[in-house]
Amino acid sequence: MLTLNEACKYTGLSKSKLYKMSSNREISVSKPEGKLFFKREDLDVYMLSNYIISKEKLSNDIGSYFNRRRNDY
């Protein structure tokens, strides 16, 4: 679990952005005694939510997929 300050450093997001995201339920948060705590895994999911794959990785993934399919027959 990360504190609000640690989560800000980890993600590069401001405190106000993380407050807003937690109040809008855009990201999961734990609030014991009113203090915000974030799971690193939840922050990772958010940070990767708009992941854009490179052309090279996409080409490699497609090639791997078809090679596996060909070996299945």
Phi, psi and omega in degrees: 000142178245142174288172178301313180298318179295320179296322177297314179296319182295318185263337186082008179270155179282163176300317182296323179294316180292322175301311182298316179298320180289322180289331177273002181058036175276342179214144181286147182211149174251139186230058176291130179055029176083356179268141182271135175227140184237142173280135179302322180298320179293322178293321178298316179300315179298313184295333180262007186294336178243039182297129179246117184282142179286158178301319181296314180295319179299315179299316179295318180296319180294315178300316178297318180300311182291326176295319178295316180299318181296322180288340179286339184264000000 
